[in-house]
Amino acid sequence: MGLLIQIPRLLWCCLFKYRGCHGAAYSNTSAAMGLLIQLPRLQWCCLFKYLGCYGAAYSNTAAAMVLLIQIPRLLWCCLFKYRGCYGAAYSNTAASMVLLIEIPRLLWCCLFKYRGCYGAAYSNTAAAMVLLIQIPQLQWCCLFKYRGCHCAAYSNTAAAMELLIQIPRLPWCCLFKYRGCHGAAYSNTAAAMVLLIQIPRLLWCCLFKYRGCHGAAYSNTAAAMVLLIQIPRLPWCCLFKYCGCYGAAYSNTAAAMVLLIQIPRLLWSCLFKYRGCYGAAYSNTAAAMVLLIQIPRLPWCCLFKYRGCYGAAYLNTAVAMVLLIQIPRLLWCCLFKYRGCHGAAYSNTAAAMVLLIQIPREPWCCLFKYRG
């Protein structure tokens, strides 16, 4: 992870301040995080403090996390404590997590306890999760129980999920039931989802129904989505309809989205409209976003407006963000304002975050998943 590796101590604290992190006792963070592997006990505790984590009893974290594979029982419990996880009965976690593959039943239940999951009837979890591929009936229901999922009519889930590719119709509906999805008219989902690329029109509508999407006028979705790059006009509008997006004035979207790089003026406004963004003063967006690198002053403010960010005092943002590398102190504060971050005492952030440069696409998406 050049990720979170080189955060100066003030910024480290700033980043996690909402979680009660204090970097005063930590003066050298250059090698602090190697994919969260080598977090000194103070920072480990600091990172999860909001979740009730205490590192006092943990003195050696050099190999503490290998992609969450070898989390000792105290930290395992610590990580999920907010969700009611207790590791007292779990003494060997060396191989407990291989990407959530071999979670013993206690921890499985522990992980999803907040969602009403109970592992009492589940005695063998060694192969329970292979990237959520082979989730037995009880756990499937358990996983989505909070969303109203019922697995009574579903008895065989061994091949139910292959990265959400082969979801039988009941679980498919179950997955999106909270969003008003109904799979009654869809009997074959074996190839329904290939990373959301080939979503038939009914499921497309189903997926976005909560956002007012209707696929009646869209009959061919086989190539509709190539990682959201080639979204035809109707689905594009459909996707952002909840945000007030209308695609009527936009007739060619084949190359409209290249990872949000070339969003035309109307769509730019559309994308952030819910957050009070207006693109009227912004006429050329062809190169506006290169992975959020060169966001002009207005859109920058627009992007963070909901979080109280104002760009009036910031005149030149052409190279303001190299994936959140060179955020001047005002914007840094702005970005984390909701988390209580203040950059007044920090005047040089040019190399503050060389960490968020190399975030793979998936983690990037995950990072902002809950931010819209």
C-alpha positions in Angstrom: 0.0 0.0 0.0 1.7 3.1 -0.9 -1.7 3.5 0.8 -1.7 5.2 4.1 2.0 4.5 4.3 3.5 8.0 4.3 0.9 10.0 6.2 2.7 12.6 8.4 1.6 12.1 12.0 -0.7 15.1 12.1 -2.6 14.0 9.0 -2.7 10.4 10.3 -4.4 11.7 13.3 -6.5 14.0 11.2 -7.7 11.2 9.0 -8.8 9.1 11.9 -9.7 11.8 14.4 -13.4 11.0 14.3 -12.3 7.5 15.5 -10.4 8.9 18.4 -6.9 8.6 16.8 -4.1 10.7 18.2 -0.7 10.6 16.6 1.2 12.6 19.3 3.0 9.5 20.5 3.8 8.3 17.0 6.6 10.1 15.2 7.6 7.8 12.4 4.9 6.6 10.0 7.0 6.0 6.9 6.5 2.3 7.1 3.5 2.3 9.3 1.2 0.4 7.0 2.1 -2.3 4.6 -1.5 -3.2 3.6 -2.4 -2.7 7.2 0.2 -5.4 8.0 2.6 -3.6 10.2 0.4 -1.2 12.3 2.2 -0.5 15.6 -0.2 -1.3 18.4 -1.0 2.3 19.1 -2.1 3.0 15.5 -3.9 -0.4 15.2 -5.9 0.6 18.3 -6.2 4.1 16.9 -7.6 2.8 13.7 -10.3 0.7 15.3 -10.8 2.7 18.5 -14.3 3.7 17.5 -15.1 0.0 17.3 -13.7 -0.5 20.8 -10.3 -1.8 19.9 -7.5 -1.8 22.5 -4.0 -2.8 21.6 -2.5 -2.8 25.1 -2.3 -6.6 25.2 -0.9 -6.8 21.7 2.8 -6.0 21.4 3.8 -7.5 18.1 1.8 -6.5 15.0 4.5 -7.0 12.4 2.6 -9.9 10.9 -0.7 -9.0 12.4 -2.6 -8.6 9.2 -1.9 -10.4 6.0 -5.0 -9.2 4.2 -7.0 -10.0 7.4 -5.8 -13.6 7.2 -3.9 -14.0 10.5 -5.7 -11.7 12.9 -5.0 -12.9 16.5 -8.2 -13.5 18.4 -8.0 -10.2 20.4 -7.8 -8.1 17.2 -10.3 -10.3 15.4 -12.7 -9.5 18.3 -11.6 -6.0 18.4 -12.3 -5.5 14.7 -15.9 -6.7 14.9 -16.6 -5.7 18.6 -19.1 -3.1 17.5 -21.0 -5.9 15.9 -21.0 -8.0 19.0 -18.1 -10.2 18.2 -16.3 -11.9 21.0 -13.2 -14.0 20.5 -12.9 -15.6 23.9 -14.0 -19.0 22.5 -11.7 -18.8 19.5 -8.0 -19.6 20.3 -6.5 -20.2 16.8 -7.0 -17.6 14.1 -3.8 -18.2 12.2 -5.8 -19.5 9.2 -9.1 -18.1 10.3 -9.5 -15.8 7.3 -8.4 -16.6 3.9 -10.4 -13.8 2.3 -13.4 -14.7 4.5 -13.2 -18.3 3.2 -12.8 -20.3 6.4 -14.7 -18.4 9.0 -15.6 -20.8 11.9 -19.2 -20.6 12.8 -18.8 -18.5 15.9 -17.0 -15.8 13.9 -19.4 -16.1 10.9 -22.3 -15.4 13.2 -20.3 -12.8 15.0 -19.5 -11.0 11.7 -23.2 -10.8 10.7 -24.7 -10.7 14.2 -26.0 -7.2 13.7 -27.9 -8.4 10.7 -29.6 -11.2 12.7 -27.3 -14.0 11.7 -27.2 -17.1 13.9 -24.7 -19.9 13.3 -26.0 -22.4 15.8 -27.3 -24.7 13.1 -24.2 -24.4 11.0 -21.3 -26.7 12.1 -19.0 -26.8 9.1 -17.8 -23.5 7.7 -14.4 -24.6 6.3 -15.6 -24.1 2.8 -18.5 -21.9 3.7 -17.2 -18.9 1.8 -15.2 -19.0 -1.4 -15.7 -15.3 -2.2 -19.3 -15.7 -1.3 -19.6 -18.5 -3.8 -20.8 -21.4 -1.7 -22.9 -19.8 1.0 -25.2 -22.5 2.5 -28.9 -21.9 2.7 -28.9 -20.6 6.3 -26.1 -18.2 5.9 -27.4 -16.9 2.6 -30.6 -16.0 4.3 -28.6 -14.8 7.3 -26.5 -12.5 5.2 -29.5 -10.8 3.7 -32.0 -11.2 6.5 -31.9 -7.6 7.4 -33.0 -6.9 3.8 -36.0 -9.3 4.1 -34.3 -12.3 2.4 -36.0 -15.7 2.9 -34.3 -18.8 1.7 -37.1 -21.3 2.5 -37.6 -22.2 -1.1 -33.9 -22.3 -1.9 -32.2 -25.6 -0.9 -29.0 -25.7 -3.0 -26.6 -22.8 -2.8 -23.4 -24.5 -3.5 -23.0 -22.8 -6.8 -25.4 -20.0 -6.0 -22.9 -17.2 -6.2 -19.9 -17.0 -8.4 -19.1 -13.3 -8.0 -22.8 -12.7 -8.3 -22.8 -14.3 -11.8 -25.1 -17.2 -11.3 -27.7 -16.1 -8.7 -30.8 -18.2 -9.0 -34.0 -16.1 -9.3 -35.1 -16.2 -5.6 -31.8 -15.0 -4.2 -31.5 -12.5 -7.0 -34.8 -11.0 -5.9 -33.9 -11.5 -2.3 -30.7 -9.6 -2.8 -32.5 -6.6 -4.2 -35.9 -7.1 -2.5 -35.4 -4.0 -0.3 -35.2 -2.1 -3.6 -38.4 -3.5 -4.9 -36.9 -6.2 -7.2 -39.1 -9.1 -8.2 -37.7 -12.0 -10.2 -40.9 -13.9 -10.9 -40.7 -13.3 -14.7 -37.0 -14.3 -14.8 -36.3 -18.0 -14.8 -32.7 -18.3 -16.0 -30.1 -16.3 -14.3 -27.1 -18.6 -14.9 -25.4 -16.0 -17.1 -27.5 -13.1 -15.8 -24.6 -11.2 -14.3 -21.1 -11.2 -15.7 -19.8 -8.4 -13.5 -22.9 -6.5 -14.2 -22.1 -6.5 -17.9 -24.9 -8.6 -19.4 -27.9 -7.7 -17.3 -31.1 -8.5 -19.2 -33.6 -5.7 -19.3 -35.9 -7.0 -16.5 -33.0 -7.3 -14.1 -31.5 -4.0 -15.2 -34.8 -2.4 -14.2 -35.0 -4.5 -11.1 -31.5 -3.4 -10.0 -32.3 0.3 -10.3 -36.0 0.1 -9.6 -35.7 2.0 -6.3 -34.1 4.8 -8.3 -37.0 4.9 -10.8 -35.4 2.9 -13.6 -37.6 1.3 -16.2 -36.1 -0.8 -19.0 -39.2 -1.2 -21.2 -37.6 0.8 -24.0 -34.3 -1.0 -23.7 -34.3 -4.5 -25.3 -30.6 -5.3 -25.7 -28.4 -5.1 -22.6 -25.8 -7.7 -23.5 -23.1 -5.1 -23.9 -25.0 -2.4 -21.9 -22.5 -2.2 -19.1 -18.8 -2.7 -19.5 -17.9 -1.5 -16.1 -20.2 1.5 -16.5 -18.2 2.6 -19.5 -20.7 2.3 -22.3 -24.1 3.0 -20.7 -26.7 3.8 -23.4 -28.7 6.9 -22.9 -31.7 5.5 -21.1 -29.8 3.4 -18.6 -27.5 6.3 -18.0 -30.4 8.5 -17.1 -31.9 5.6 -15.2 -28.8 5.1 -13.1 -28.7 8.8 -12.0 -32.5 9.5 -12.1 -32.7 9.7 -8.3 -30.0 12.4 -8.6 -32.2 14.4 -11.0 -30.4 13.2 -14.2 -32.0 13.4 -17.5 -30.4 12.1 -20.7 -32.7 13.6 -23.2 -30.1 16.1 -24.4 -27.4 13.4 -24.5 -27.6 11.1 -27.5 -24.2 9.4 -27.6 -23.0 7.8 -24.5 -21.0 4.9 -26.0 -17.8 6.5 -24.7 -19.5 8.7 -22.2 -17.9 7.2 -19.2 -14.4 6.1 -19.1 -14.2 5.7 -15.4 -15.9 9.1 -15.0 -13.1 10.8 -17.0 -15.0 12.5 -19.7 -18.4 13.5 -18.3 -20.0 16.1 -20.5 -21.4 19.3 -18.8 -25.0 18.1 -18.4 -24.0 14.8 -16.9 -21.4 16.4 -14.6 -24.2 18.5 -13.2 -26.5 15.5 -13.2 -24.1 13.4 -11.3 -23.7 15.8 -8.4 -27.1 17.6 -8.6 -28.3 16.0 -5.4 -25.3 17.6 -3.7 -26.1 21.0 -5.0 -23.7 20.9 -8.0 -24.5 23.0 -11.0 -22.4 22.9 -14.2 -23.7 26.1 -15.9 -20.5 27.9 -15.4 -18.4 25.0 -16.6 -18.4 24.6 -20.4 -15.6 22.1 -21.1 -15.5 18.9 -19.2 -14.0 16.6 -21.8 -10.8 16.3 -19.6 -12.5 17.6 -16.5 -12.0 14.4 -14.5 -9.0 12.3 -14.9 -9.9 10.1 -11.9 -10.6 13.3 -9.9 -7.2 14.7 -10.7 -8.0 18.0 -12.4 -11.3 19.2 -10.9 -11.7 23.0 -11.6 -12.7 25.2 -8.7 -16.5 25.0 -9.1 -16.8 21.3 -9.4 -14.4 20.8 -6.6 -16.6 22.8 -4.4 -19.6 21.1 -5.9 -18.3 17.7 -5.1 -17.8 18.5 -1.4 -20.5 21.1 -1.0 -22.7 18.8 1.0 -19.8 18.4 3.4 -19.4 22.1 3.9 -16.5 22.6 1.4 -16.1 26.0 -0.2 -13.5 26.6 -2.9 -13.8 30.4 -3.0 -10.3 30.8 -1.4 -8.8 28.3 -3.8 -8.1 29.6 -7.2 -6.0 27.1 -8.9 -7.0 23.4 -8.8 -5.6 22.2 -12.1 -3.3 19.9 -10.3 -5.0 20.1 -7.0 -5.7 16.4 -6.7 -3.4 13.7 -7.9 -5.8 11.2 -6.4 -5.8 13.1 -3.2 -2.1 13.6 -3.1 -1.6 17.3 -3.1 -4.7 18.6 -1.3 -3.9 22.1 0.0 -4.7 22.5 3.7 -8.1 24.2 3.2 -9.4 21.4 1.0 -7.8 18.7 3.1 -9.8 20.1 6.0 -12.8 20.4 3.7 -12.6 16.8 2.7 -12.5 15.5 6.3 -14.6 18.3 7.9 -17.3 15.9 8.8 -14.8 13.8 10.6 -13.5 16.8 12.6 -10.3 17.3 10.6 -8.6 20.7 10.8 -5.6 21.6 8.6 -4.8 24.9 10.1 -1.6 23.6 11.6 -0.5 21.8 8.5 0.9 24.0 5.7 2.6 21.5 3.4 0.6 18.6 2.1 2.4 18.1 -1.3 3.5 14.7 -0.3 0.9 14.1 2.4 -0.8 11.3 0.8 1.3 9.4 -1.6 -0.8 6.6 -0.4 -4.1 7.0 -2.2 -2.3 7.0 -5.6 -2.2 3.3 -6.1 -5.6 2.3 -4.9 -6.9 -0.4 -7.3 -10.2 0.2 -9.0 -12.1 -2.2 -6.7 -10.8 -0.7 -3.4 -11.3 2.8 -4.8 -15.0 2.0 -5.4 -15.2 0.4 -2.0 -13.7 3.4 -0.4 -16.4 5.7 -1.8 -19.2 3.1 -1.8 -21.0 4.8 1.0 -20.3 8.3 -0.2 -22.4 8.0 -3.3 
